[in-house]
Amino acid sequence: DKMELPRKVWTECYRCPKFPDCDEVALIRNLEV
């Protein structure tokens, strides 16, 4: 679900010409250090 993305990512989405009808797939990768 795109609502799980951080607000920083949404800032980029908001400037996109495809917003709000985005057809891209968000990828969330959890990294362990």
N, C-alpha and C positions, 0 to 999 in steps of 0.2 A: 504494500500500500504506500502510495506516495506521501501520505500524511506522516509517515514515520521518518521522513527525511529531515535533516536539520534545517533551521531557518536560513542558514547561509546558502544552502542549495536553492531554496525557493527564491532567493534574491536573483540568482542567475535565471531561473525559470521565468520570473516575472518580466524580465527584459527580452525574452525570446519571442519572435514573431508568431510562433505556434501556440503560445499561451492564450487561453486556457485549454485549447483543444490539442494537447500534446499527444503525439503518436510514438514518442520515444519510451524506452523501457529503462527504468531506474535500476541501478545495481548497487546493492549494499553489501559491502565486504567487511566482516569483522576481523580485525587483525590482533593477534596476541603478540606481545613483545617479550 
